Amino acid sequence: MALLTGIIILAVMRISNLDLVIFVGSLMVIVLSLGTYLASVKRRRRDRRIAGG
């Protein structure tokens, strides 16, 4: 864990455009979360239809 933290700190120190990296990372998290949510809704609808509810 300490090694991973050290690698992250070193990478952040060497990145000149940190704002862009944080923005892109946040955007990726949002897109992944939205995709997971939509897949969950689709699965729930399918399960309810199969169960006859």
Secondary structure by P-SEA (a helix, b strand, c coil): caaaaaaaaaaaaaccaaaaaaaaaaaaaaaaaaaaaaaaaaaaaaaaaaacc
